[in-house]
């Protein structure tokens, strides 16, 4: 497993730690001229859960891979938090924003992998 794949795993573990749902990994590596290699998308049920998921991802990646996001945006209202890990961008949504933006389907050539929810 390469460094990027290990980081994807640490991000997913951070999401699952706070019971994030509907996790999708969009593999953009086969598509030319993209801003990153992977999108990781998930949702939380409330602004406080969205914030907790973002914090958990930051903690998981710091502890397991010694990496911090280069930028985090959206924490103020916590409807859609975007976290930039250079070659991976994480999106944590509230359900309404997730449904509205539907970013999983922006990249129709991407390979999408759904991660089962942990209950």
Residue, then its C-alpha position, 0 to 999 in steps of 0.5 A: x500500500x502506497x502513502x496515498x492509499x495509507x492516508x485514504x485508510x486513515x481518513x476513512x478510519x477518522x470518519x468511522x470513528x465519529x460514525x460518519x455515513x455514506x462514505x464514498x471514495x472517488x478514485x480520480x487517478x485514471x482521469x487526466x488534469x484533475x486537482x487531486x487523486x482522490x475525493x473522499x465524501x461522507x456525511x454527518x447528521x448535524x453541524x456538531x457531528x460534521x465538525x467532530x468528523x473533521x476533527x477526527x479525520x485531522x487527528x487520525x491522519x496526524x497520528x497514523x500518517x503524520x500528515x495535517x491538512x493543508x487547508x480546512x474550509x467550512x467549519x463556521x457553519x459546518x454544512x459542508x467542510x472541505x479538507x485539503x490533503x494535496x492529493x486527497x480532498x475530503x468532503x464532509x456534508x450535512x445530508x441536505x448539502x450532500x444531496x444538493x451538490x451530489x459531487x460523487x457524480x461530478x466526475x462520471x469517469x471516476x471509480x467510486x467505492x462505497x464504504x459500508x456504514x458502521x453502526 
